[in-house]
């Protein structure tokens, strides 16, 4: 990967957008597991909220670890030279 910190930050942004979309959907349509708890598709809102939260958490961690790694490795060794 050329810029893993950037990939991590983009994952955070995508996760925030997924969570935002689901929150807007809950505000407009309602929380479907409360309306029809026996329908499997009703639980997609919960699934996507969890996926978005995982993307934010793992993306943030990846970005942070990549940034710390850049500070530790001298520049002449970072490119594999």
MARZA-106503 format. One record per residue (C-alpha): residue number from 0; x, y, z. Coordinates in nm, 4 decimals. Example, Ala and Ser with C-alpha at 12.3 -4.5 7.8 and 13.67 -1.06 7.14 Angstrom:
MARZA-106503
@seq 0, east 1.2300, north -0.4500, up 0.7800
@seq 1, east 1.3670, north -0.1060, up 0.7140
//
This chain:
MARZA-106503
@seq 0, east 0.0000, north 0.0000, up 0.0000
@seq 1, east 0.1281, north 0.3405, up -0.0861
@seq 2, east -0.0558, north 0.5395, up 0.1804
@seq 3, east -0.2165, north 0.3141, up 0.4435
@seq 4, east -0.2975, north 0.6126, up 0.6668
@seq 5, east -0.5052, north 0.7602, up 0.3841
@seq 6, east -0.6849, north 0.4290, up 0.3325
@seq 7, east -0.7643, north 0.4222, up 0.7027
@seq 8, east -0.9030, north 0.7741, up 0.6977
@seq 9, east -1.1138, north 0.6994, up 0.3902
@seq 10, east -1.2515, north 0.3952, up 0.5706
@seq 11, east -1.3479, north 0.6197, up 0.8617
@seq 12, east -1.5266, north 0.8592, up 0.6253
@seq 13, east -1.7124, north 0.5742, up 0.4525
@seq 14, east -1.8148, north 0.4261, up 0.7889
@seq 15, east -1.9454, north 0.7622, up 0.9092
@seq 16, east -2.1504, north 0.7969, up 0.5896
@seq 17, east -2.2973, north 0.4474, up 0.6334
@seq 18, east -2.3940, north 0.5243, up 0.9933
@seq 19, east -2.5368, north 0.8620, up 0.8898
@seq 20, east -2.7434, north 0.7046, up 0.6136
@seq 21, east -2.8825, north 0.4427, up 0.8497
@seq 22, east -2.9705, north 0.7049, up 1.1121
@seq 23, east -3.1561, north 0.9087, up 0.8510
@seq 24, east -3.3346, north 0.5936, up 0.7347
@seq 25, east -3.4369, north 0.5168, up 1.0939
@seq 26, east -3.5650, north 0.8735, up 1.1348
@seq 27, east -3.7703, north 0.8551, up 0.8126
@seq 28, east -3.8863, north 0.4918, up 0.7951
@seq 29, east -3.8563, north 0.3902, up 1.1581
@seq 30, east -3.6550, north 0.1260, up 1.3348
@seq 31, east -3.7639, north -0.1819, up 1.1432
@seq 32, east -3.6594, north -0.4463, up 1.4010
@seq 33, east -3.9075, north -0.2848, up 1.6417
@seq 34, east -4.1835, north -0.2920, up 1.3773
@seq 35, east -4.1307, north -0.6444, up 1.2382
@seq 36, east -3.8796, north -0.8315, up 1.4547
@seq 37, east -3.9420, north -1.1679, up 1.2869
@seq 38, east -3.8538, north -1.0498, up 0.9345
@seq 39, east -3.4839, north -1.1142, up 0.8610
@seq 40, east -3.4535, north -0.8097, up 0.6322
@seq 41, east -3.5661, north -0.5881, up 0.9206
@seq 42, east -3.2313, north -0.6492, up 1.0887
@seq 43, east -3.0324, north -0.4992, up 0.7999
@seq 44, east -3.0385, north -0.1597, up 0.9709
@seq 45, east -2.8663, north -0.3063, up 1.2756
@seq 46, east -2.6218, north -0.4968, up 1.0555
@seq 47, east -2.5211, north -0.1841, up 0.8624
@seq 48, east -2.4863, north 0.0212, up 1.1806
@seq 49, east -2.2456, north -0.2426, up 1.3129
@seq 50, east -2.0556, north -0.2569, up 0.9812
@seq 51, east -2.0241, north 0.1236, up 0.9790
@seq 52, east -1.9000, north 0.1272, up 1.3382
@seq 53, east -1.6440, north -0.1437, up 1.2605
@seq 54, east -1.5234, north 0.0508, up 0.9564
@seq 55, east -1.4781, north 0.3630, up 1.1670
@seq 56, east -1.2966, north 0.1805, up 1.4455
@seq 57, east -1.0694, north -0.0318, up 1.2289
@seq 58, east -1.0002, north 0.2522, up 0.9854
@seq 59, east -0.9034, north 0.4835, up 1.2697
@seq 60, east -0.6747, north 0.2176, up 1.4147
@seq 61, east -0.5124, north 0.1499, up 1.0777
@seq 62, east -0.4568, north 0.5190, up 1.0172
@seq 63, east -0.3056, north 0.5683, up 1.3629
@seq 64, east -0.0752, north 0.2663, up 1.3367
@seq 65, east 0.0391, north 0.3716, up 0.9878
@seq 66, east 0.1172, north 0.7230, up 1.1100
@seq 67, east 0.3170, north 0.5905, up 1.4064
@seq 68, east 0.5046, north 0.3550, up 1.1729
@seq 69, east 0.5996, north 0.6433, up 0.9459
@seq 70, east 0.7521, north 0.8307, up 1.2362
@seq 71, east 0.9577, north 0.5329, up 1.3532
@seq 72, east 1.1075, north 0.4244, up 1.0206
@seq 73, east 1.3807, north 0.6488, up 0.8805
@seq 74, east 1.2896, north 0.7808, up 0.5374
@seq 75, east 1.5805, north 0.6098, up 0.3615
@seq 76, east 1.4489, north 0.2681, up 0.4737
@seq 77, east 1.0800, north 0.3370, up 0.4207
@seq 78, east 1.0969, north 0.2871, up 0.0432
@seq 79, east 1.2890, north -0.0414, up 0.0744
@seq 80, east 1.6151, north 0.1090, up -0.0507
//
